[in-house]
């Protein structure tokens, strides 16, 4: 059994907004993974934020770029990045939920937070990897 830690990320158009829109999940795989950090973003996430300003969209792109960079780092740097996301609770991009589960239970976990966009079953068909050459096995 393989375990992973996860963060569900949300975006709001204002720091003062209490509830955001979940758009990404960040996984940290336990064990002997060479690159343990993996990030996934909803396909066509840009369509979710059609009313957002170009600056707000660039903030999301910057976050995804950082996630892509750290997902190609080894355990040391990627672990620091992942742990810092746990404290990301101020600003337009925030951690909505964090936890740990067996990799095979990710379908249940993800459908809990993305139920309106992700139908039961294989969650990966609704997400793009931020690291194009690596997919969760």
Phi and psi in radians as a Rosetta constraint file:
Dihedral C 1 N 2 CA 2 C 2 CIRCULARHARMONIC -1.822 0.35
Dihedral N 2 CA 2 C 2 N 3 CIRCULARHARMONIC 2.402 0.35
Dihedral C 2 N 3 CA 3 C 3 CIRCULARHARMONIC -1.917 0.35
Dihedral N 3 CA 3 C 3 N 4 CIRCULARHARMONIC 2.727 0.35
Dihedral C 3 N 4 CA 4 C 4 CIRCULARHARMONIC -2.549 0.35
Dihedral N 4 CA 4 C 4 N 5 CIRCULARHARMONIC 2.652 0.35
Dihedral C 4 N 5 CA 5 C 5 CIRCULARHARMONIC -1.692 0.35
Dihedral N 5 CA 5 C 5 N 6 CIRCULARHARMONIC 2.675 0.35
Dihedral C 5 N 6 CA 6 C 6 CIRCULARHARMONIC -2.479 0.35
Dihedral N 6 CA 6 C 6 N 7 CIRCULARHARMONIC 2.695 0.35
Dihedral C 6 N 7 CA 7 C 7 CIRCULARHARMONIC -2.256 0.35
Dihedral N 7 CA 7 C 7 N 8 CIRCULARHARMONIC 2.265 0.35
Dihedral C 7 N 8 CA 8 C 8 CIRCULARHARMONIC -1.697 0.35
Dihedral N 8 CA 8 C 8 N 9 CIRCULARHARMONIC 2.152 0.35
Dihedral C 8 N 9 CA 9 C 9 CIRCULARHARMONIC -1.760 0.35
Dihedral N 9 CA 9 C 9 N 10 CIRCULARHARMONIC 2.500 0.35
Dihedral C 9 N 10 CA 10 C 10 CIRCULARHARMONIC -2.234 0.35
Dihedral N 10 CA 10 C 10 N 11 CIRCULARHARMONIC 2.817 0.35
Dihedral C 10 N 11 CA 11 C 11 CIRCULARHARMONIC -2.236 0.35
Dihedral N 11 CA 11 C 11 N 12 CIRCULARHARMONIC 2.422 0.35
Dihedral C 11 N 12 CA 12 C 12 CIRCULARHARMONIC -2.221 0.35
Dihedral N 12 CA 12 C 12 N 13 CIRCULARHARMONIC 2.726 0.35
Dihedral C 12 N 13 CA 13 C 13 CIRCULARHARMONIC -1.460 0.35
Dihedral N 13 CA 13 C 13 N 14 CIRCULARHARMONIC -0.060 0.35
Dihedral C 13 N 14 CA 14 C 14 CIRCULARHARMONIC -2.610 0.35
Dihedral N 14 CA 14 C 14 N 15 CIRCULARHARMONIC 2.498 0.35
Dihedral C 14 N 15 CA 15 C 15 CIRCULARHARMONIC -1.081 0.35
Dihedral N 15 CA 15 C 15 N 16 CIRCULARHARMONIC -0.489 0.35
Dihedral C 15 N 16 CA 16 C 16 CIRCULARHARMONIC -1.408 0.35
Dihedral N 16 CA 16 C 16 N 17 CIRCULARHARMONIC -0.250 0.35
Dihedral C 16 N 17 CA 17 C 17 CIRCULARHARMONIC -1.240 0.35
Dihedral N 17 CA 17 C 17 N 18 CIRCULARHARMONIC 2.277 0.35
Dihedral C 17 N 18 CA 18 C 18 CIRCULARHARMONIC -1.371 0.35
Dihedral N 18 CA 18 C 18 N 19 CIRCULARHARMONIC -0.628 0.35
Dihedral C 18 N 19 CA 19 C 19 CIRCULARHARMONIC -2.046 0.35
Dihedral N 19 CA 19 C 19 N 20 CIRCULARHARMONIC 2.356 0.35
Dihedral C 19 N 20 CA 20 C 20 CIRCULARHARMONIC -1.960 0.35
Dihedral N 20 CA 20 C 20 N 21 CIRCULARHARMONIC -2.964 0.35
Dihedral C 20 N 21 CA 21 C 21 CIRCULARHARMONIC -1.935 0.35
Dihedral N 21 CA 21 C 21 N 22 CIRCULARHARMONIC 2.041 0.35
Dihedral C 21 N 22 CA 22 C 22 CIRCULARHARMONIC -1.094 0.35
Dihedral N 22 CA 22 C 22 N 23 CIRCULARHARMONIC 2.338 0.35
Dihedral C 22 N 23 CA 23 C 23 CIRCULARHARMONIC -2.421 0.35
Dihedral N 23 CA 23 C 23 N 24 CIRCULARHARMONIC -0.239 0.35
Dihedral C 23 N 24 CA 24 C 24 CIRCULARHARMONIC -2.591 0.35
Dihedral N 24 CA 24 C 24 N 25 CIRCULARHARMONIC 2.760 0.35
Dihedral C 24 N 25 CA 25 C 25 CIRCULARHARMONIC -2.303 0.35
Dihedral N 25 CA 25 C 25 N 26 CIRCULARHARMONIC 2.396 0.35
Dihedral C 25 N 26 CA 26 C 26 CIRCULARHARMONIC -2.049 0.35
Dihedral N 26 CA 26 C 26 N 27 CIRCULARHARMONIC 2.213 0.35
Dihedral C 26 N 27 CA 27 C 27 CIRCULARHARMONIC -1.989 0.35
Dihedral N 27 CA 27 C 27 N 28 CIRCULARHARMONIC 2.534 0.35
Dihedral C 27 N 28 CA 28 C 28 CIRCULARHARMONIC -2.219 0.35
Dihedral N 28 CA 28 C 28 N 29 CIRCULARHARMONIC 1.968 0.35
Dihedral C 28 N 29 CA 29 C 29 CIRCULARHARMONIC -1.529 0.35
Dihedral N 29 CA 29 C 29 N 30 CIRCULARHARMONIC 2.210 0.35
Dihedral C 29 N 30 CA 30 C 30 CIRCULARHARMONIC -1.322 0.35
Dihedral N 30 CA 30 C 30 N 31 CIRCULARHARMONIC 2.667 0.35
Dihedral C 30 N 31 CA 31 C 31 CIRCULARHARMONIC 1.974 0.35
Dihedral N 31 CA 31 C 31 N 32 CIRCULARHARMONIC -2.661 0.35
Dihedral C 31 N 32 CA 32 C 32 CIRCULARHARMONIC -1.714 0.35
Dihedral N 32 CA 32 C 32 N 33 CIRCULARHARMONIC 0.744 0.35
Dihedral C 32 N 33 CA 33 C 33 CIRCULARHARMONIC -1.316 0.35
Dihedral N 33 CA 33 C 33 N 34 CIRCULARHARMONIC 2.372 0.35
Dihedral C 33 N 34 CA 34 C 34 CIRCULARHARMONIC -1.198 0.35
Dihedral N 34 CA 34 C 34 N 35 CIRCULARHARMONIC -0.744 0.35
Dihedral C 34 N 35 CA 35 C 35 CIRCULARHARMONIC -2.157 0.35
Dihedral N 35 CA 35 C 35 N 36 CIRCULARHARMONIC 1.532 0.35
Dihedral C 35 N 36 CA 36 C 36 CIRCULARHARMONIC -1.307 0.35
Dihedral N 36 CA 36 C 36 N 37 CIRCULARHARMONIC -0.289 0.35
Dihedral C 36 N 37 CA 37 C 37 CIRCULARHARMONIC -1.567 0.35
Dihedral N 37 CA 37 C 37 N 38 CIRCULARHARMONIC 2.258 0.35
Dihedral C 37 N 38 CA 38 C 38 CIRCULARHARMONIC -2.380 0.35
Dihedral N 38 CA 38 C 38 N 39 CIRCULARHARMONIC 2.422 0.35
Dihedral C 38 N 39 CA 39 C 39 CIRCULARHARMONIC -2.179 0.35
Dihedral N 39 CA 39 C 39 N 40 CIRCULARHARMONIC 2.533 0.35
Dihedral C 39 N 40 CA 40 C 40 CIRCULARHARMONIC -2.380 0.35
Dihedral N 40 CA 40 C 40 N 41 CIRCULARHARMONIC 2.431 0.35
Dihedral C 40 N 41 CA 41 C 41 CIRCULARHARMONIC -2.193 0.35
Dihedral N 41 CA 41 C 41 N 42 CIRCULARHARMONIC 2.517 0.35
Dihedral C 41 N 42 CA 42 C 42 CIRCULARHARMONIC -1.001 0.35
Dihedral N 42 CA 42 C 42 N 43 CIRCULARHARMONIC 2.385 0.35
Dihedral C 42 N 43 CA 43 C 43 CIRCULARHARMONIC -1.050 0.35
Dihedral N 43 CA 43 C 43 N 44 CIRCULARHARMONIC 2.504 0.35
Dihedral C 43 N 44 CA 44 C 44 CIRCULARHARMONIC 0.990 0.35
Dihedral N 44 CA 44 C 44 N 45 CIRCULARHARMONIC 0.640 0.35
Dihedral C 44 N 45 CA 45 C 45 CIRCULARHARMONIC -1.023 0.35
Dihedral N 45 CA 45 C 45 N 46 CIRCULARHARMONIC -0.495 0.35
Dihedral C 45 N 46 CA 46 C 46 CIRCULARHARMONIC -1.043 0.35
Dihedral N 46 CA 46 C 46 N 47 CIRCULARHARMONIC -0.570 0.35
Dihedral C 46 N 47 CA 47 C 47 CIRCULARHARMONIC -1.198 0.35
Dihedral N 47 CA 47 C 47 N 48 CIRCULARHARMONIC -0.361 0.35
Dihedral C 47 N 48 CA 48 C 48 CIRCULARHARMONIC -1.294 0.35
Dihedral N 48 CA 48 C 48 N 49 CIRCULARHARMONIC -0.399 0.35
Dihedral C 48 N 49 CA 49 C 49 CIRCULARHARMONIC -2.084 0.35
Dihedral N 49 CA 49 C 49 N 50 CIRCULARHARMONIC 0.764 0.35
Dihedral C 49 N 50 CA 50 C 50 CIRCULARHARMONIC -1.110 0.35
Dihedral N 50 CA 50 C 50 N 51 CIRCULARHARMONIC -0.487 0.35
Dihedral C 50 N 51 CA 51 C 51 CIRCULARHARMONIC -1.544 0.35
Dihedral N 51 CA 51 C 51 N 52 CIRCULARHARMONIC -0.009 0.35
Dihedral C 51 N 52 CA 52 C 52 CIRCULARHARMONIC -1.323 0.35
Dihedral N 52 CA 52 C 52 N 53 CIRCULARHARMONIC 2.677 0.35
Dihedral C 52 N 53 CA 53 C 53 CIRCULARHARMONIC -1.362 0.35
Dihedral N 53 CA 53 C 53 N 54 CIRCULARHARMONIC 2.817 0.35
Dihedral C 53 N 54 CA 54 C 54 CIRCULARHARMONIC -0.993 0.35
Dihedral N 54 CA 54 C 54 N 55 CIRCULARHARMONIC -0.613 0.35
Dihedral C 54 N 55 CA 55 C 55 CIRCULARHARMONIC -1.121 0.35
Dihedral N 55 CA 55 C 55 N 56 CIRCULARHARMONIC -0.741 0.35
Dihedral C 55 N 56 CA 56 C 56 CIRCULARHARMONIC -1.120 0.35
Dihedral N 56 CA 56 C 56 N 57 CIRCULARHARMONIC -0.734 0.35
Dihedral C 56 N 57 CA 57 C 57 CIRCULARHARMONIC -1.126 0.35
Dihedral N 57 CA 57 C 57 N 58 CIRCULARHARMONIC -0.652 0.35
Dihedral C 57 N 58 CA 58 C 58 CIRCULARHARMONIC -1.160 0.35
Dihedral N 58 CA 58 C 58 N 59 CIRCULARHARMONIC -0.540 0.35
Dihedral C 58 N 59 CA 59 C 59 CIRCULARHARMONIC -1.115 0.35
Dihedral N 59 CA 59 C 59 N 60 CIRCULARHARMONIC -0.731 0.35
Dihedral C 59 N 60 CA 60 C 60 CIRCULARHARMONIC -1.135 0.35
Dihedral N 60 CA 60 C 60 N 61 CIRCULARHARMONIC -0.769 0.35
Dihedral C 60 N 61 CA 61 C 61 CIRCULARHARMONIC -1.085 0.35
Dihedral N 61 CA 61 C 61 N 62 CIRCULARHARMONIC -0.671 0.35
Dihedral C 61 N 62 CA 62 C 62 CIRCULARHARMONIC -1.101 0.35
Dihedral N 62 CA 62 C 62 N 63 CIRCULARHARMONIC -0.752 0.35
Dihedral C 62 N 63 CA 63 C 63 CIRCULARHARMONIC -1.065 0.35
Dihedral N 63 CA 63 C 63 N 64 CIRCULARHARMONIC -0.807 0.35
Dihedral C 63 N 64 CA 64 C 64 CIRCULARHARMONIC -1.128 0.35
Dihedral N 64 CA 64 C 64 N 65 CIRCULARHARMONIC -0.617 0.35
Dihedral C 64 N 65 CA 65 C 65 CIRCULARHARMONIC -1.138 0.35
Dihedral N 65 CA 65 C 65 N 66 CIRCULARHARMONIC -0.754 0.35
Dihedral C 65 N 66 CA 66 C 66 CIRCULARHARMONIC -1.087 0.35
Dihedral N 66 CA 66 C 66 N 67 CIRCULARHARMONIC -0.743 0.35
Dihedral C 66 N 67 CA 67 C 67 CIRCULARHARMONIC -1.093 0.35
Dihedral N 67 CA 67 C 67 N 68 CIRCULARHARMONIC -0.735 0.35
Dihedral C 67 N 68 CA 68 C 68 CIRCULARHARMONIC -1.081 0.35
Dihedral N 68 CA 68 C 68 N 69 CIRCULARHARMONIC -0.771 0.35
Dihedral C 68 N 69 CA 69 C 69 CIRCULARHARMONIC -1.061 0.35
Dihedral N 69 CA 69 C 69 N 70 CIRCULARHARMONIC -0.902 0.35
Dihedral C 69 N 70 CA 70 C 70 CIRCULARHARMONIC -1.239 0.35
Dihedral N 70 CA 70 C 70 N 71 CIRCULARHARMONIC -0.402 0.35
Dihedral C 70 N 71 CA 71 C 71 CIRCULARHARMONIC -1.282 0.35
Dihedral N 71 CA 71 C 71 N 72 CIRCULARHARMONIC -0.198 0.35
Dihedral C 71 N 72 CA 72 C 72 CIRCULARHARMONIC -1.779 0.35
Dihedral N 72 CA 72 C 72 N 73 CIRCULARHARMONIC 0.148 0.35
Dihedral C 72 N 73 CA 73 C 73 CIRCULARHARMONIC -1.722 0.35
Dihedral N 73 CA 73 C 73 N 74 CIRCULARHARMONIC 2.813 0.35
Dihedral C 73 N 74 CA 74 C 74 CIRCULARHARMONIC -1.327 0.35
Dihedral N 74 CA 74 C 74 N 75 CIRCULARHARMONIC -3.096 0.35
Dihedral C 74 N 75 CA 75 C 75 CIRCULARHARMONIC -0.953 0.35
Dihedral N 75 CA 75 C 75 N 76 CIRCULARHARMONIC -0.695 0.35
Dihedral C 75 N 76 CA 76 C 76 CIRCULARHARMONIC -1.033 0.35
Dihedral N 76 CA 76 C 76 N 77 CIRCULARHARMONIC -1.071 0.35
Dihedral C 76 N 77 CA 77 C 77 CIRCULARHARMONIC -1.209 0.35
Dihedral N 77 CA 77 C 77 N 78 CIRCULARHARMONIC -0.719 0.35
Dihedral C 77 N 78 CA 78 C 78 CIRCULARHARMONIC -1.177 0.35
Dihedral N 78 CA 78 C 78 N 79 CIRCULARHARMONIC -0.582 0.35
Dihedral C 78 N 79 CA 79 C 79 CIRCULARHARMONIC -1.159 0.35
Dihedral N 79 CA 79 C 79 N 80 CIRCULARHARMONIC -0.710 0.35
Dihedral C 79 N 80 CA 80 C 80 CIRCULARHARMONIC -1.093 0.35
Dihedral N 80 CA 80 C 80 N 81 CIRCULARHARMONIC -0.810 0.35
Dihedral C 80 N 81 CA 81 C 81 CIRCULARHARMONIC -1.030 0.35
Dihedral N 81 CA 81 C 81 N 82 CIRCULARHARMONIC -0.817 0.35
Dihedral C 81 N 82 CA 82 C 82 CIRCULARHARMONIC -1.069 0.35
Dihedral N 82 CA 82 C 82 N 83 CIRCULARHARMONIC -0.791 0.35
Dihedral C 82 N 83 CA 83 C 83 CIRCULARHARMONIC -1.129 0.35
Dihedral N 83 CA 83 C 83 N 84 CIRCULARHARMONIC -0.596 0.35
Dihedral C 83 N 84 CA 84 C 84 CIRCULARHARMONIC -1.190 0.35
Dihedral N 84 CA 84 C 84 N 85 CIRCULARHARMONIC -0.511 0.35
Dihedral C 84 N 85 CA 85 C 85 CIRCULARHARMONIC -1.097 0.35
Dihedral N 85 CA 85 C 85 N 86 CIRCULARHARMONIC -0.478 0.35
Dihedral C 85 N 86 CA 86 C 86 CIRCULARHARMONIC -1.085 0.35
Dihedral N 86 CA 86 C 86 N 87 CIRCULARHARMONIC -0.478 0.35
Dihedral C 86 N 87 CA 87 C 87 CIRCULARHARMONIC -1.733 0.35
Dihedral N 87 CA 87 C 87 N 88 CIRCULARHARMONIC 0.148 0.35
Dihedral C 87 N 88 CA 88 C 88 CIRCULARHARMONIC -1.453 0.35
Dihedral N 88 CA 88 C 88 N 89 CIRCULARHARMONIC 1.529 0.35
Dihedral C 88 N 89 CA 89 C 89 CIRCULARHARMONIC -2.248 0.35
Dihedral N 89 CA 89 C 89 N 90 CIRCULARHARMONIC 0.180 0.35
Dihedral C 89 N 90 CA 90 C 90 CIRCULARHARMONIC -2.235 0.35
Dihedral N 90 CA 90 C 90 N 91 CIRCULARHARMONIC 2.430 0.35
Dihedral C 90 N 91 CA 91 C 91 CIRCULARHARMONIC 1.888 0.35
Dihedral N 91 CA 91 C 91 N 92 CIRCULARHARMONIC -3.123 0.35
Dihedral C 91 N 92 CA 92 C 92 CIRCULARHARMONIC -1.335 0.35
Dihedral N 92 CA 92 C 92 N 93 CIRCULARHARMONIC -0.439 0.35
Dihedral C 92 N 93 CA 93 C 93 CIRCULARHARMONIC -1.908 0.35
Dihedral N 93 CA 93 C 93 N 94 CIRCULARHARMONIC 2.086 0.35
Dihedral C 93 N 94 CA 94 C 94 CIRCULARHARMONIC -2.383 0.35
Dihedral N 94 CA 94 C 94 N 95 CIRCULARHARMONIC 2.811 0.35
Dihedral C 94 N 95 CA 95 C 95 CIRCULARHARMONIC -1.469 0.35
Dihedral N 95 CA 95 C 95 N 96 CIRCULARHARMONIC 2.030 0.35
Dihedral C 95 N 96 CA 96 C 96 CIRCULARHARMONIC -1.378 0.35
Dihedral N 96 CA 96 C 96 N 97 CIRCULARHARMONIC -0.759 0.35
Dihedral C 96 N 97 CA 97 C 97 CIRCULARHARMONIC -2.673 0.35
Dihedral N 97 CA 97 C 97 N 98 CIRCULARHARMONIC 2.612 0.35
Dihedral C 97 N 98 CA 98 C 98 CIRCULARHARMONIC -2.348 0.35
Dihedral N 98 CA 98 C 98 N 99 CIRCULARHARMONIC 2.698 0.35
Dihedral C 98 N 99 CA 99 C 99 CIRCULARHARMONIC 3.132 0.35
Dihedral N 99 CA 99 C 99 N 100 CIRCULARHARMONIC -2.962 0.35
Dihedral C 99 N 100 CA 100 C 100 CIRCULARHARMONIC -2.451 0.35
Dihedral N 100 CA 100 C 100 N 101 CIRCULARHARMONIC 2.601 0.35
Dihedral C 100 N 101 CA 101 C 101 CIRCULARHARMONIC -2.804 0.35
Dihedral N 101 CA 101 C 101 N 102 CIRCULARHARMONIC 2.977 0.35
Dihedral C 101 N 102 CA 102 C 102 CIRCULARHARMONIC -1.285 0.35
Dihedral N 102 CA 102 C 102 N 103 CIRCULARHARMONIC 2.437 0.35
Dihedral C 102 N 103 CA 103 C 103 CIRCULARHARMONIC -0.941 0.35
Dihedral N 103 CA 103 C 103 N 104 CIRCULARHARMONIC -0.642 0.35
Dihedral C 103 N 104 CA 104 C 104 CIRCULARHARMONIC -1.178 0.35
Dihedral N 104 CA 104 C 104 N 105 CIRCULARHARMONIC -0.260 0.35
Dihedral C 104 N 105 CA 105 C 105 CIRCULARHARMONIC -1.624 0.35
Dihedral N 105 CA 105 C 105 N 106 CIRCULARHARMONIC 0.054 0.35
Dihedral C 105 N 106 CA 106 C 106 CIRCULARHARMONIC -1.051 0.35
Dihedral N 106 CA 106 C 106 N 107 CIRCULARHARMONIC -0.573 0.35
Dihedral C 106 N 107 CA 107 C 107 CIRCULARHARMONIC -0.965 0.35
Dihedral N 107 CA 107 C 107 N 108 CIRCULARHARMONIC -0.818 0.35
Dihedral C 107 N 108 CA 108 C 108 CIRCULARHARMONIC -1.156 0.35
Dihedral N 108 CA 108 C 108 N 109 CIRCULARHARMONIC -0.807 0.35
Dihedral C 108 N 109 CA 109 C 109 CIRCULARHARMONIC -1.070 0.35
Dihedral N 109 CA 109 C 109 N 110 CIRCULARHARMONIC -0.863 0.35
Dihedral C 109 N 110 CA 110 C 110 CIRCULARHARMONIC -1.183 0.35
Dihedral N 110 CA 110 C 110 N 111 CIRCULARHARMONIC -0.660 0.35
Dihedral C 110 N 111 CA 111 C 111 CIRCULARHARMONIC -1.168 0.35
Dihedral N 111 CA 111 C 111 N 112 CIRCULARHARMONIC -0.407 0.35
Dihedral C 111 N 112 CA 112 C 112 CIRCULARHARMONIC -1.104 0.35
Dihedral N 112 CA 112 C 112 N 113 CIRCULARHARMONIC -0.719 0.35
Dihedral C 112 N 113 CA 113 C 113 CIRCULARHARMONIC -1.664 0.35
Dihedral N 113 CA 113 C 113 N 114 CIRCULARHARMONIC -0.379 0.35
Dihedral C 113 N 114 CA 114 C 114 CIRCULARHARMONIC -2.082 0.35
Dihedral N 114 CA 114 C 114 N 115 CIRCULARHARMONIC 0.528 0.35
Dihedral C 114 N 115 CA 115 C 115 CIRCULARHARMONIC -1.015 0.35
Dihedral N 115 CA 115 C 115 N 116 CIRCULARHARMONIC -0.558 0.35
Dihedral C 115 N 116 CA 116 C 116 CIRCULARHARMONIC -1.354 0.35
Dihedral N 116 CA 116 C 116 N 117 CIRCULARHARMONIC -0.289 0.35
Dihedral C 116 N 117 CA 117 C 117 CIRCULARHARMONIC -2.022 0.35
Dihedral N 117 CA 117 C 117 N 118 CIRCULARHARMONIC -0.338 0.35
Dihedral C 117 N 118 CA 118 C 118 CIRCULARHARMONIC -2.083 0.35
Dihedral N 118 CA 118 C 118 N 119 CIRCULARHARMONIC 2.054 0.35
Dihedral C 118 N 119 CA 119 C 119 CIRCULARHARMONIC -1.410 0.35
Dihedral N 119 CA 119 C 119 N 120 CIRCULARHARMONIC 2.706 0.35
Dihedral C 119 N 120 CA 120 C 120 CIRCULARHARMONIC -0.958 0.35
Dihedral N 120 CA 120 C 120 N 121 CIRCULARHARMONIC 2.536 0.35
Dihedral C 120 N 121 CA 121 C 121 CIRCULARHARMONIC 2.119 0.35
Dihedral N 121 CA 121 C 121 N 122 CIRCULARHARMONIC -2.604 0.35
Dihedral C 121 N 122 CA 122 C 122 CIRCULARHARMONIC -1.230 0.35
Dihedral N 122 CA 122 C 122 N 123 CIRCULARHARMONIC 1.864 0.35
Dihedral C 122 N 123 CA 123 C 123 CIRCULARHARMONIC -1.205 0.35
Dihedral N 123 CA 123 C 123 N 124 CIRCULARHARMONIC -0.504 0.35
Dihedral C 123 N 124 CA 124 C 124 CIRCULARHARMONIC -1.098 0.35
Dihedral N 124 CA 124 C 124 N 125 CIRCULARHARMONIC -0.399 0.35
Dihedral C 124 N 125 CA 125 C 125 CIRCULARHARMONIC -1.225 0.35
Dihedral N 125 CA 125 C 125 N 126 CIRCULARHARMONIC -0.254 0.35
Dihedral C 125 N 126 CA 126 C 126 CIRCULARHARMONIC -1.738 0.35
Dihedral N 126 CA 126 C 126 N 127 CIRCULARHARMONIC -0.033 0.35
Dihedral C 126 N 127 CA 127 C 127 CIRCULARHARMONIC -2.218 0.35
Dihedral N 127 CA 127 C 127 N 128 CIRCULARHARMONIC 2.657 0.35
Dihedral C 127 N 128 CA 128 C 128 CIRCULARHARMONIC -1.871 0.35
Dihedral N 128 CA 128 C 128 N 129 CIRCULARHARMONIC 2.497 0.35
Dihedral C 128 N 129 CA 129 C 129 CIRCULARHARMONIC -1.356 0.35
Dihedral N 129 CA 129 C 129 N 130 CIRCULARHARMONIC 2.449 0.35
Dihedral C 129 N 130 CA 130 C 130 CIRCULARHARMONIC -1.340 0.35
Dihedral N 130 CA 130 C 130 N 131 CIRCULARHARMONIC -0.277 0.35
Dihedral C 130 N 131 CA 131 C 131 CIRCULARHARMONIC -1.959 0.35
Dihedral N 131 CA 131 C 131 N 132 CIRCULARHARMONIC 1.678 0.35
Dihedral C 131 N 132 CA 132 C 132 CIRCULARHARMONIC -1.047 0.35
Dihedral N 132 CA 132 C 132 N 133 CIRCULARHARMONIC -0.456 0.35
Dihedral C 132 N 133 CA 133 C 133 CIRCULARHARMONIC -1.548 0.35
Dihedral N 133 CA 133 C 133 N 134 CIRCULARHARMONIC -0.103 0.35
Dihedral C 133 N 134 CA 134 C 134 CIRCULARHARMONIC -2.240 0.35
Dihedral N 134 CA 134 C 134 N 135 CIRCULARHARMONIC 2.251 0.35
Dihedral C 134 N 135 CA 135 C 135 CIRCULARHARMONIC -2.097 0.35
Dihedral N 135 CA 135 C 135 N 136 CIRCULARHARMONIC 2.662 0.35
Dihedral C 135 N 136 CA 136 C 136 CIRCULARHARMONIC -1.094 0.35
Dihedral N 136 CA 136 C 136 N 137 CIRCULARHARMONIC 2.197 0.35
